[in-house]
């Protein structure tokens, strides 16, 4: 009986220890204010897709018939969608960034993987990129839309190749002196002299990709403007024609 009485006397003390111990290991509501975002720190959230709405992304593959890619981002309700244009295809879908990284499966044309970072001025850059987790992606660049080069109603030159955007919907490709007929001399010799005219190889309708680039209606051409590219630190218009090598064209005065 004496031991039972001692146990009753110790009960309040034991309960006090239990209460203090429980309080120490539980997350009280007030702790959220002392450590804001403790369950989902901003550092872990990284760069969100909504921060890319004022950017576009240009890629160039080393091989294949769809080397040049143009991706831009749009807000649709609560989600951000990426639209990827390549030669002969368009893919558009919701994209989500996790820890400043995102992927885009183009459904038949490979998967592009990107990791983002910010420089000292807050501009978003590509930290890393790849295609199908391999090395076939020759180059990629994330660009502010405000840095896009105006190209409508302008002429461009890539080496000796000259082409013009005659108006906001018509591309005139590869201007050269071309033989358009013959002039026949007087008899009796009736000598034929060729007639040359400076004219394009083809004239095609095109549509603009948010004024960042263009595609022709028959998907023969795709192009995009960039403020620089690889080792070229000058504004360019990149052009791909039917899977051929990507041309780097300079705007003419």
C-alpha positions in Angstrom: 0.0 0.0 0.0 2.9 2.3 0.8 4.4 1.8 -2.6 1.0 2.5 -4.3 0.7 5.8 -2.4 4.2 6.8 -3.6 3.3 6.0 -7.2 0.2 8.3 -6.9 2.5 11.1 -5.6 4.9 10.7 -8.6 2.1 10.7 -11.2 1.8 14.5 -11.6 5.6 14.7 -12.1 5.6 12.0 -14.7 2.8 13.6 -16.6 4.7 16.9 -16.7 7.7 15.2 -18.3 5.5 13.6 -20.9 3.9 16.9 -21.8 7.2 18.7 -22.1 8.6 16.0 -24.3 5.7 16.0 -26.6 5.8 19.7 -27.0 9.4 19.7 -27.9 9.0 17.2 -30.8 5.8 18.5 -32.3 5.7 21.3 -35.0 3.6 24.0 -33.5 1.6 26.3 -36.0 3.7 29.3 -34.8 6.9 27.7 -36.1 5.8 28.4 -39.8 6.2 32.1 -39.1 9.6 31.6 -37.5 10.8 29.5 -40.4 8.7 30.5 -43.5 8.5 27.9 -46.2 10.2 25.3 -44.1 8.2 22.4 -45.8 8.9 23.7 -49.3 11.8 26.2 -49.3 12.1 28.6 -52.1 15.6 27.3 -52.9 14.0 23.9 -53.6 11.3 25.3 -55.8 13.8 26.7 -58.3 12.8 28.6 -61.5 9.2 28.1 -62.5 7.9 27.7 -66.0 5.9 30.9 -65.7 9.2 32.8 -65.5 9.9 31.7 -69.1 6.8 33.4 -70.7 9.0 36.2 -72.0 11.6 33.9 -73.4 12.0 31.5 -76.3 14.3 28.5 -76.8 16.3 27.6 -79.9 18.0 24.3 -80.5 20.1 22.8 -83.2 20.7 19.0 -83.6 23.8 17.6 -85.2 21.9 15.0 -87.3 18.5 14.1 -88.7 16.0 15.9 -90.9 14.7 18.1 -88.1 17.8 19.9 -86.9 16.4 23.3 -86.0 13.8 23.7 -83.1 11.9 26.7 -81.9 10.1 26.6 -78.5 8.0 29.3 -76.9 5.8 29.4 -73.8 2.3 30.5 -73.2 0.0 30.8 -70.1 -3.3 28.9 -70.4 -5.3 29.1 -67.3 -3.3 27.7 -64.4 -0.7 25.9 -66.6 2.2 26.9 -68.8 2.3 25.3 -72.2 5.4 24.9 -74.4 5.1 24.8 -78.2 7.9 23.2 -80.1 8.2 23.8 -83.9 10.5 21.7 -86.1 10.6 21.0 -89.7 7.3 19.3 -90.5 6.0 19.1 -87.0 4.5 21.1 -84.0 4.1 19.7 -80.5 2.3 21.7 -77.7 1.9 20.5 -74.2 2.0 21.5 -70.5 5.5 21.6 -69.0 6.5 21.6 -65.3 9.9 22.5 -63.9 11.3 20.6 -60.9 14.4 22.0 -59.2 14.8 24.4 -62.2 14.8 21.5 -64.7 12.2 20.4 -67.3 11.9 18.0 -70.1 9.8 18.0 -73.3 8.9 14.8 -75.1 8.2 15.7 -78.7 6.2 12.4 -79.3 8.2 10.9 -82.1 10.9 13.5 -82.5 12.9 12.9 -79.3 13.0 14.3 -75.8 14.8 17.5 -74.9 16.1 18.1 -71.4 17.0 21.5 -69.9 18.3 22.8 -66.6 17.9 26.6 -65.9 19.9 29.1 -63.8 19.9 32.9 -63.3 22.9 35.2 -63.7 23.8 38.1 -61.5 21.3 40.4 -63.2 18.4 37.8 -62.8 18.4 36.8 -66.5 17.5 33.1 -67.0 20.1 31.1 -68.8 20.5 27.4 -69.8 22.8 25.7 -67.4 22.7 22.4 -69.3 20.9 20.7 -72.2 20.7 17.4 -74.0 18.6 15.5 -76.5 17.5 11.9 -75.6 20.1 12.1 -72.8 22.8 12.0 -75.4 25.2 14.4 -77.3 23.2 15.0 -80.5 22.2 18.5 -79.4 24.9 20.7 -81.0 23.7 23.9 -79.3 20.8 25.5 -77.4 20.0 29.1 -76.4 17.4 30.6 -74.2 16.6 34.1 -75.4 14.4 37.0 -74.3 11.7 37.8 -76.8 12.7 41.4 -76.7 16.1 40.4 -78.2 14.6 38.8 -81.3 15.8 40.3 -84.6 13.0 41.8 -86.8 13.0 39.9 -90.1 9.8 40.8 -92.0 10.2 42.7 -95.2 14.0 42.3 -95.0 16.8 40.7 -97.0 19.3 38.2 -95.6 22.5 36.7 -96.9 24.2 33.4 -96.0 27.5 33.3 -97.9 26.6 34.0 -101.5 23.0 33.0 -101.0 20.6 36.0 -100.9 16.9 35.7 -100.0 14.2 38.2 -99.1 11.0 38.4 -97.1 9.1 40.3 -99.8 6.2 41.1 -97.4 5.0 39.7 -94.1 3.7 36.5 -95.8 6.0 35.8 -98.8 9.6 34.4 -98.9 11.7 34.8 -102.1 14.5 32.3 -101.8 18.0 32.4 -103.5 18.2 35.4 -105.8 20.6 34.8 -108.7 21.0 35.8 -112.4 18.9 33.0 -114.0 18.3 32.3 -117.6 14.7 33.1 -118.4 14.8 32.7 -122.2 16.6 33.5 -125.5 16.8 36.4 -127.8 16.9 35.3 -131.5 19.1 37.3 -133.8 18.4 38.2 -137.4 18.5 35.7 -140.3 20.3 34.0 -141.8 22.2 32.9 -138.7 19.3 33.3 -136.2 21.8 33.2 -133.3 20.2 32.7 -129.9 21.5 34.8 -127.1 20.4 33.8 -123.5 18.4 36.3 -121.5 19.2 36.5 -117.8 17.1 38.0 -115.0 17.9 38.4 -111.3 15.1 36.3 -109.7 14.6 33.8 -106.8 14.6 30.1 -107.2 11.3 29.8 -105.4 8.6 32.1 -104.0 6.7 30.6 -101.0 4.1 31.7 -98.5 5.1 31.6 -94.9 3.7 32.3 -91.5 5.4 33.9 -88.5 6.2 32.2 -85.2 5.3 35.1 -82.8 7.7 37.3 -84.9 10.6 35.2 -83.5 10.9 33.0 -86.7 8.9 31.5 -89.5 7.8 28.4 -91.3 6.7 28.0 -94.9 3.3 26.6 -95.5 4.7 23.5 -97.1 7.1 22.9 -94.2 10.1 23.1 -96.6 11.7 25.9 -94.6 11.9 26.8 -90.9 13.9 29.8 -89.5 14.4 31.7 -86.2 16.3 34.8 -85.2 19.0 34.7 -82.5 21.1 37.6 -81.0 24.2 35.3 -81.2 24.9 31.6 -81.9 27.8 29.3 -80.9 30.9 31.2 -81.8 29.1 34.0 -83.8 28.5 37.0 -81.5 26.2 38.8 -83.9 22.4 38.7 -84.7 21.5 36.0 -87.1 18.6 34.3 -88.8 19.0 30.5 -88.7 17.5 28.7 -91.6 16.9 25.0 -92.2 15.7 23.7 -95.6 14.4 20.2 -95.8 16.9 18.7 -93.3 20.0 20.3 -94.8 22.7 22.0 -92.7 21.5 25.0 -90.7 22.4 28.3 -92.4 23.5 31.4 -90.6 22.2 34.4 -92.4 23.0 38.1 -91.8 20.5 40.9 -92.2 21.3 43.2 -95.1 21.2 47.0 -94.9 
